[in-house]
Amino acid sequence: MKLVRDNIPNIITASGNEAELSFIDSKREYLVWLKAKMDEESQEFLQDPCLEEAADIYEVFLSMIDLMELQLHDVIRTADAKREVKGGFKNGVLLK
């Protein structure tokens, strides 16, 4: 089993195939599946750093913050504030 986008079962059915489905029934279980999906999508992005793979990571991230009842604009605002004070990760700085 793997977590897939919401419309994948419809796409499978429309192509004449059958999709065997199961649904996540708890927030805790959903988070486990989202973490696994983020790992999968991150690995795919590292192997092929393209917009499609970046979009997949973003979509999983959106689901994670929604599950945790966070708002994207709040996440962006907080990231901007932290970047202003502490910087980002663009220079590859390592601390010994």
TIMI-2910 file (N, C-alpha, C, CB; in pm, 1 decimal, decimal comma, always signed):
<rs>
+----------+----------+----------+----------+----------+----------+----------+----------+----------+----------+----------+----------+------+
!      n_x !      n_y !      n_z !     ca_x !     ca_y !     ca_z !      c_x !      c_y !      c_z !     cb_x !     cb_y !     cb_z ! resn !
+----------+----------+----------+----------+----------+----------+----------+----------+----------+----------+----------+----------+------+
!    +83,9 !   -118,0 !     +0,0 !     +0,0 !     +0,0 !     +0,0 !    +87,8 !   +123,4 !     +0,0 !    -95,1 !     +0,3 !   +120,7 !  Met !
!    +34,9 !   +229,6 !    -59,3 !   +102,1 !   +357,5 !    -52,3 !     -0,2 !   +468,6 !    -61,7 !   +207,2 !   +370,7 !   -163,0 !  Lys !
!    +33,6 !   +580,8 !     -3,3 !    -51,5 !   +697,6 !     -8,3 !    -43,4 !   +757,4 !   -148,3 !    -10,8 !   +801,3 !    +99,7 !  Leu !
!   -158,9 !   +783,5 !   -207,6 !   -164,2 !   +841,4 !   -341,9 !   -252,1 !   +965,7 !   -340,6 !   -217,4 !   +738,3 !   -444,6 !  Val !
!   -239,6 !  +1044,6 !   -444,7 !   -323,8 !  +1163,4 !   -459,0 !   -470,5 !  +1121,8 !   -467,5 !   -282,9 !  +1245,4 !   -584,4 !  Arg !
!   -558,7 !  +1211,4 !   -424,2 !   -701,2 !  +1181,1 !   -410,0 !   -769,7 !  +1133,9 !   -537,8 !   -771,6 !  +1301,3 !   -359,9 !  Asp !
!   -726,4 !  +1183,0 !   -653,1 !   -794,2 !  +1147,7 !   -778,2 !   -736,9 !  +1024,8 !   -847,9 !   -788,4 !  +1263,5 !   -871,9 !  Asn !
!   -632,0 !   +966,0 !   -794,4 !   -569,9 !   +848,3 !   -857,6 !   -668,2 !   +731,9 !   -873,4 !   -449,5 !   +802,4 !   -775,4 !  Ile !
!   -751,5 !   +700,0 !   -773,3 !   -847,1 !   +591,0 !   -795,3 !   -941,6 !   +617,1 !   -913,5 !   -928,8 !   +568,7 !   -669,4 !  Pro !
!   -986,6 !   +741,0 !   -930,5 !  -1073,2 !   +774,9 !  -1044,1 !  -1000,4 !   +759,5 !  -1176,1 !  -1125,6 !   +917,3 !  -1030,6 !  Asn !
!   -873,8 !   +797,8 !  -1178,1 !   -793,1 !   +785,6 !  -1299,5 !   -774,8 !   +638,4 !  -1335,0 !   -655,5 !   +854,5 !  -1281,4 !  Ile !
!   -750,1 !   +555,3 !  -1235,7 !   -734,1 !   +411,2 !  -1257,9 !   -864,0 !   +351,6 !  -1311,5 !   -692,0 !   +339,7 !  -1126,9 !  Ile !
!   -976,0 !   +386,5 !  -1248,5 !  -1106,5 !   +335,3 !  -1291,1 !  -1141,0 !   +381,7 !  -1431,8 !  -1215,4 !   +379,5 !  -1193,7 !  Thr !
!  -1113,0 !   +507,0 !  -1461,9 !  -1141,7 !   +562,0 !  -1594,8 !  -1061,5 !   +492,4 !  -1704,1 !  -1112,4 !   +711,2 !  -1597,2 !  Ala !
!   -945,3 !   +436,6 !  -1666,7 !   -863,4 !   +365,2 !  -1765,3 !   -907,6 !   +220,2 !  -1782,7 !   -716,9 !   +369,3 !  -1724,2 !  Ser !
!  -1015,3 !   +181,1 !  -1711,9 !  -1068,9 !    +45,8 !  -1726,0 !  -1013,5 !    -53,9 !  -1626,4 !  -1042,6 !     -3,6 !  -1862,4 !  Gly !
!   -935,5 !     -8,3 !  -1532,5 !   -877,8 !    -96,6 !  -1431,4 !   -951,1 !    -79,3 !  -1299,0 !   -727,2 !    -68,5 !  -1413,6 !  Asn !
!   -925,5 !   -170,5 !  -1208,0 !   -984,2 !   -161,3 !  -1075,0 !   -878,7 !   -116,8 !   -975,0 !  -1045,6 !   -296,1 !  -1032,7 !  Glu !
!   -920,8 !    -35,2 !   -880,9 !   -830,8 !     +9,7 !   -775,3 !   -880,3 !    -46,9 !   -642,5 !   -822,4 !   +165,8 !   -770,4 !  Ala !
!   -793,5 !   -119,1 !   -575,0 !   -827,1 !   -170,0 !   -442,3 !   -786,1 !    -62,9 !   -341,5 !   -755,5 !   -308,3 !   -412,7 !  Glu !
!   -882,4 !    -14,7 !   -265,9 !   -858,8 !   +100,1 !   -178,9 !   -874,3 !    +66,8 !    -31,7 !   -952,3 !   +211,4 !   -214,9 !  Leu !
!   -805,1 !   +144,8 !    +46,5 !   -820,7 !   +145,4 !   +191,3 !   -810,6 !   +291,8 !   +230,9 !   -711,6 !    +54,4 !   +265,4 !  Ser !
!   -867,2 !   +327,5 !   +344,4 !   -864,1 !   +466,7 !   +386,5 !   -806,5 !   +478,5 !   +526,3 !  -1004,0 !   +527,8 !   +381,5 !  Phe !
!   -731,0 !   +583,3 !   +548,3 !   -670,3 !   +611,5 !   +677,3 !   -779,7 !   +656,7 !   +772,7 !   -558,3 !   +719,1 !   +664,9 !  Ile !
!   -776,5 !   +604,9 !   +894,6 !   -885,8 !   +636,7 !   +986,6 !   -844,4 !   +713,2 !  +1111,9 !   -952,3 !   +511,4 !  +1027,5 !  Asp !
!   -717,6 !   +757,5 !  +1119,2 !   -677,8 !   +837,4 !  +1234,9 !   -572,2 !   +938,6 !  +1194,3 !   -625,2 !   +747,6 !  +1348,2 !  Ser !
!   -566,4 !  +1046,1 !  +1269,1 !   -468,0 !  +1151,3 !  +1244,9 !   -326,7 !  +1096,1 !  +1259,8 !   -489,9 !  +1269,4 !  +1341,4 !  Lys !
!   -308,3 !  +1012,9 !  +1359,7 !   -175,6 !   +954,1 !  +1385,8 !   -129,1 !   +867,5 !  +1267,5 !   -179,0 !   +869,0 !  +1515,7 !  Arg !
!   -218,6 !   +783,7 !  +1219,5 !   -185,3 !   +697,5 !  +1105,2 !   -160,8 !   +781,4 !   +980,6 !   -298,1 !   +595,5 !  +1079,1 !  Glu !
!   -242,9 !   +885,4 !   +960,9 !   -226,8 !   +973,3 !   +845,2 !    -89,3 !  +1038,5 !   +846,9 !   -336,9 !  +1080,8 !   +843,0 !  Tyr !
!    -44,0 !  +1082,3 !   +963,3 !    +87,6 !  +1144,5 !   +974,1 !   +198,5 !  +1045,5 !   +938,3 !   +109,2 !  +1199,0 !  +1115,6 !  Leu !
!   +183,7 !   +921,1 !   +979,2 !   +282,5 !   +817,6 !   +945,2 !   +291,7 !   +802,9 !   +793,1 !   +244,9 !   +681,0 !  +1011,0 !  Val !
!   +176,2 !   +796,8 !   +727,3 !   +174,1 !   +782,1 !   +581,5 !   +228,2 !   +907,2 !   +511,1 !    +31,2 !   +752,9 !   +533,7 !  Trp !
!   +197,1 !  +1024,5 !   +565,0 !   +249,5 !  +1148,3 !   +505,5 !   +401,0 !  +1156,4 !   +519,7 !   +184,3 !  +1271,0 !   +571,0 !  Leu !
!   +454,2 !  +1114,6 !   +633,4 !   +599,7 !  +1112,8 !   +652,4 !   +665,1 !  +1019,7 !   +550,5 !   +635,7 !  +1068,6 !   +796,5 !  Lys !
!   +607,3 !   +902,3 !   +531,7 !   +661,4 !   +807,2 !   +434,1 !   +654,1 !   +865,0 !   +292,9 !   +584,9 !   +673,3 !   +440,8 !  Ala !
!   +545,0 !   +932,5 !   +263,3 !   +528,7 !   +993,0 !   +130,4 !   +629,3 !  +1105,5 !   +111,0 !   +384,8 !  +1046,4 !   +111,5 !  Lys !
!   +654,0 !  +1184,2 !   +215,5 !   +752,9 !  +1291,8 !   +205,4 !   +891,8 !  +1234,4 !   +180,5 !   +753,1 !  +1377,8 !   +333,4 !  Met !
!   +925,4 !  +1125,6 !   +248,3 !  +1054,2 !  +1059,2 !   +223,8 !  +1063,7 !  +1014,5 !    +78,4 !  +1072,3 !   +937,9 !   +318,4 !  Asp !
!   +957,7 !   +950,1 !    +30,3 !   +954,9 !   +901,4 !   -108,3 !   +971,7 !  +1016,9 !   -207,3 !   +822,9 !   +826,3 !   -136,4 !  Glu !
!   +894,4 !  +1122,1 !   -188,5 !   +898,3 !  +1234,8 !   -282,6 !  +1031,6 !  +1309,3 !   -274,6 !   +782,3 !  +1331,9 !   -254,5 !  Glu !
!  +1089,4 !  +1319,0 !   -155,1 !  +1220,1 !  +1384,5 !   -140,0 !  +1328,1 !  +1306,4 !   -215,1 !  +1257,8 !  +1397,2 !     +9,9 !  Ser !
!  +1324,9 !  +1174,6 !   -203,1 !  +1421,8 !  +1091,5 !   -275,0 !  +1405,7 !  +1106,6 !   -427,0 !  +1405,5 !   +943,6 !   -234,3 !  Gln !
!  +1281,1 !  +1109,9 !   -472,1 !  +1256,4 !  +1127,4 !   -615,3 !  +1307,8 !  +1263,7 !   -663,0 !  +1105,9 !  +1113,4 !   -646,0 !  Glu !
!  +1288,8 !  +1366,8 !   -581,0 !  +1337,8 !  +1499,8 !   -617,2 !  +1490,7 !  +1502,5 !   -624,4 !  +1287,9 !  +1604,2 !   -516,1 !  Phe !
!  +1556,2 !  +1435,1 !   -530,1 !  +1702,5 !  +1431,3 !   -532,0 !  +1754,4 !  +1357,5 !   -654,6 !  +1755,6 !  +1365,0 !   -405,0 !  Leu !
!  +1682,0 !  +1255,7 !   -700,9 !  +1721,0 !  +1181,4 !   -820,3 !  +1690,5 !  +1258,8 !   -947,7 !  +1650,5 !  +1047,1 !   -823,6 !  Gln !
!  +1584,3 !  +1338,8 !   -945,1 !  +1542,0 !  +1414,8 !  -1062,8 !  +1487,7 !  +1550,7 !  -1017,1 !  +1433,9 !  +1336,0 !  -1145,0 !  Asp !
!  +1576,1 !  +1646,3 !   -990,5 !  +1532,0 !  +1775,8 !   -937,7 !  +1458,8 !  +1859,8 !  -1043,5 !  +1652,1 !  +1853,6 !   -884,1 !  Pro !
!  +1329,2 !  +1837,4 !  -1053,1 !  +1247,5 !  +1906,3 !  -1152,6 !  +1122,1 !  +1963,3 !  -1085,6 !  +1208,9 !  +1810,1 !  -1268,5 !  Cys !
!  +1048,4 !  +2043,3 !  -1160,2 !   +927,6 !  +2104,8 !  -1105,9 !   +824,0 !  +2003,2 !  -1062,5 !   +867,2 !  +2196,9 !  -1207,2 !  Leu !
!   +807,3 !  +1895,2 !  -1137,9 !   +708,4 !  +1793,0 !  -1102,7 !   +737,0 !  +1733,2 !   -965,5 !   +706,3 !  +1682,3 !  -1208,3 !  Glu !
!   +862,0 !  +1700,0 !   -941,7 !   +898,5 !  +1639,2 !   -812,7 !   +891,0 !  +1742,0 !   -699,8 !  +1040,6 !  +1578,7 !   -819,7 !  Glu !
!   +930,5 !  +1865,7 !   -727,1 !   +918,1 !  +1971,9 !   -626,4 !   +771,2 !  +1994,8 !   -591,5 !   +982,3 !  +2103,4 !   -677,4 !  Ala !
!   +683,8 !  +1989,8 !   -692,6 !   +539,8 !  +2006,9 !   -669,3 !   +483,6 !  +1894,5 !   -583,5 !   +464,6 !  +2012,9 !   -802,4 !  Ala !
!   +534,8 !  +1772,9 !   -601,4 !   +489,6 !  +1660,6 !   -518,7 !   +527,2 !  +1682,0 !   -372,1 !   +550,0 !  +1528,5 !   -570,0 !  Asp !
!   +650,0 !  +1729,2 !   -348,2 !   +692,5 !  +1758,5 !   -210,4 !   +602,4 !  +1866,5 !   -151,0 !   +841,9 !  +1803,9 !   -206,4 !  Ile !
!   +575,9 !  +1969,7 !   -228,2 !   +491,0 !  +2080,3 !   -182,8 !   +350,7 !  +2031,4 !   -147,2 !   +482,8 !  +2189,1 !   -290,8 !  Tyr !
!   +295,3 !  +1943,9 !   -229,6 !   +160,6 !  +1892,3 !   -204,4 !   +155,3 !  +1811,7 !    -75,3 !   +114,0 !  +1806,0 !   -321,5 !  Glu !
!   +257,2 !  +1729,4 !    -51,7 !   +262,7 !  +1652,6 !    +72,8 !   +277,4 !  +1748,3 !   +191,6 !   +380,5 !  +1550,3 !    +69,5 !  Val !
!   +362,4 !  +1849,9 !   +176,6 !   +380,7 !  +1949,7 !   +281,9 !   +248,9 !  +2019,9 !   +313,5 !   +487,0 !  +2052,6 !   +240,4 !  Phe !
!   +173,0 !  +2056,6 !   +212,3 !    +43,3 !  +2121,0 !   +234,6 !    -50,4 !  +2030,3 !   +314,5 !    -21,3 !  +2158,3 !   +100,3 !  Leu !
!    -49,2 !  +1901,5 !   +283,7 !   -132,9 !  +1807,2 !   +358,1 !    -86,8 !  +1794,8 !   +502,4 !   -131,6 !  +1669,9 !   +290,9 !  Ser !
!    +45,2 !  +1797,2 !   +523,6 !    +98,5 !  +1787,5 !   +659,9 !    +57,9 !  +1908,3 !   +743,9 !   +251,5 !  +1775,0 !   +656,8 !  Met !
!    +73,4 !  +2027,4 !   +689,0 !    +39,6 !  +2144,4 !   +769,7 !   -110,9 !  +2153,9 !   +791,7 !    +91,1 !  +2272,2 !   +703,0 !  Ile !
!   -189,0 !  +2108,4 !   +694,6 !   -334,2 !  +2105,4 !   +712,7 !   -371,5 !  +2009,0 !   +825,1 !   -404,7 !  +2064,8 !   +581,3 !  Asp !
!   -308,9 !  +1892,2 !   +826,6 !   -334,4 !  +1793,3 !   +931,6 !   -300,8 !  +1850,1 !  +1069,7 !   -252,7 !  +1665,5 !   +905,5 !  Leu !
!   -195,3 !  +1930,7 !  +1075,8 !   -152,3 !  +1990,2 !  +1202,8 !   -223,8 !  +2122,4 !  +1232,4 !     -1,5 !  +2012,8 !  +1201,0 !  Met !
!   -321,2 !  +2153,2 !  +1147,6 !   -404,0 !  +2273,9 !  +1164,5 !   -321,8 !  +2402,2 !  +1163,7 !   -482,2 !  +2265,5 !  +1294,4 !  Glu !
!   -221,8 !  +2405,9 !  +1074,5 !   -142,5 !  +2525,5 !  +1051,9 !   -185,4 !  +2588,4 !   +920,1 !     +9,3 !  +2492,7 !  +1051,3 !  Leu !
!   -165,3 !  +2717,6 !   +907,9 !   -201,0 !  +2789,5 !   +786,7 !    -74,3 !  +2820,0 !   +706,6 !   -277,7 !  +2920,0 !   +820,5 !  Gln !
!    -80,0 !  +2800,9 !   +575,6 !    +37,0 !  +2823,5 !   +491,3 !    +89,5 !  +2965,8 !   +505,9 !     +3,2 !  +2795,1 !   +345,3 !  Leu !
!     +1,3 !  +3064,4 !   +508,7 !    +49,3 !  +3202,5 !   +519,2 !   +123,5 !  +3225,2 !   +652,0 !    -68,9 !  +3301,3 !   +506,8 !  His !
!    +84,0 !  +3155,6 !   +757,2 !   +155,0 !  +3166,1 !   +884,6 !   +292,5 !  +3099,7 !   +876,6 !    +72,1 !  +3102,7 !   +997,2 !  Asp !
!   +298,8 !  +2987,0 !   +807,9 !   +426,6 !  +2917,6 !   +790,1 !   +522,2 !  +3006,3 !   +710,4 !   +406,0 !  +2780,9 !   +718,3 !  Val !
!   +472,6 !  +3065,7 !   +602,7 !   +556,0 !  +3153,4 !   +519,3 !   +601,9 !  +3275,4 !   +598,8 !   +478,6 !  +3198,2 !   +393,0 !  Ile !
!   +511,9 !  +3336,6 !   +673,3 !   +546,3 !  +3454,2 !   +753,2 !   +654,3 !  +3418,3 !   +856,6 !   +419,9 !  +3510,9 !   +823,9 !  Arg !
!   +639,2 !  +3303,9 !   +921,5 !   +736,3 !  +3261,1 !  +1021,5 !   +871,4 !  +3230,0 !   +957,3 !   +684,3 !  +3138,6 !  +1096,9 !  Thr !
!   +869,3 !  +3165,1 !   +841,9 !   +994,0 !  +3135,0 !   +770,6 !  +1065,0 !  +3263,5 !   +728,7 !   +965,8 !  +3047,5 !   +646,8 !  Ala !
!   +989,0 !  +3361,4 !   +680,6 !  +1047,3 !  +3490,1 !   +641,5 !  +1112,9 !  +3559,2 !   +760,7 !   +939,8 !  +3581,4 !   +580,4 !  Asp !
!  +1043,7 !  +3557,2 !   +874,9 !  +1097,4 !  +3621,3 !   +995,6 !  +1224,9 !  +3550,7 !  +1043,3 !   +991,5 !  +3621,1 !  +1107,9 !  Ala !
!  +1224,6 !  +3417,8 !  +1042,1 !  +1342,9 !  +3342,4 !  +1083,4 !  +1459,0 !  +3367,8 !   +987,4 !  +1311,3 !  +3191,6 !  +1090,1 !  Lys !
!  +1429,2 !  +3374,8 !   +857,3 !  +1532,7 !  +3399,1 !   +757,9 !  +1595,6 !  +3536,5 !   +777,6 !  +1475,2 !  +3387,0 !   +616,8 !  Arg !
!  +1513,6 !  +3634,6 !   +812,6 !  +1563,8 !  +3769,5 !   +834,0 !  +1660,5 !  +3774,4 !   +952,2 !  +1447,8 !  +3866,2 !   +856,8 !  Glu !
!  +1631,6 !  +3699,3 !  +1057,1 !  +1715,4 !  +3700,6 !  +1177,4 !  +1832,4 !  +3602,0 !  +1166,3 !  +1630,7 !  +3667,3 !  +1300,8 !  Val !
!  +1803,7 !  +3478,7 !  +1123,9 !  +1904,5 !  +3372,5 !  +1126,8 !  +1960,1 !  +3337,1 !   +989,8 !  +1846,2 !  +3249,9 !  +1188,8 !  Lys !
!  +1898,1 !  +3387,6 !   +884,5 !  +1942,0 !  +3353,4 !   +749,6 !  +1871,0 !  +3229,2 !   +700,2 !  +2093,1 !  +3332,6 !   +745,5 !  Gly !
!  +1904,9 !  +3192,4 !   +576,6 !  +1846,6 !  +3072,6 !   +515,7 !  +1950,9 !  +2961,4 !   +512,7 !  +1794,6 !  +3102,6 !   +372,1 !  Gly !
!  +1942,8 !  +2879,3 !   +409,6 !  +2037,4 !  +2768,1 !   +394,3 !  +2105,2 !  +2772,6 !   +258,7 !  +1966,2 !  +2633,9 !   +412,7 !  Phe !
!  +2116,5 !  +2891,0 !   +199,2 !  +2168,3 !  +2904,3 !    +63,0 !  +2320,4 !  +2898,8 !    +53,6 !  +2120,6 !  +3032,7 !     +4,3 !  Lys !
!  +2390,8 !  +2924,9 !   +162,9 !  +2537,4 !  +2933,9 !   +155,9 !  +2609,1 !  +2806,9 !   +198,3 !  +2584,8 !  +3047,0 !   +241,3 !  Asn !
!  +2535,0 !  +2705,4 !   +239,1 !  +2597,7 !  +2579,0 !   +277,0 !  +2688,3 !  +2588,7 !   +399,4 !  +2676,7 !  +2526,7 !   +162,0 !  Gly !
!  +2647,6 !  +2668,4 !   +496,8 !  +2727,7 !  +2688,8 !   +617,2 !  +2717,7 !  +2565,9 !   +708,7 !  +2681,6 !  +2816,5 !   +692,2 !  Val !
!  +2833,4 !  +2514,0 !   +750,6 !  +2838,7 !  +2402,0 !   +843,3 !  +2899,7 !  +2449,5 !   +974,8 !  +2920,1 !  +2283,7 !   +783,6 !  Leu !
!  +2846,3 !  +2407,0 !  +1084,4 !  +2896,5 !  +2441,1 !  +1217,0 !  +2973,3 !  +2323,1 !  +1273,1 !  +2781,1 !  +2481,3 !  +1311,7 !  Leu !
!  +3098,0 !  +2347,3 !  +1313,9 !  +3180,6 !  +2241,0 !  +1372,0 !  +3165,6 !  +2237,7 !  +1521,1 !  +3326,7 !  +2259,2 !  +1335,3 !  Lys !
+----------+----------+----------+----------+----------+----------+----------+----------+----------+----------+----------+----------+------+
</rs>
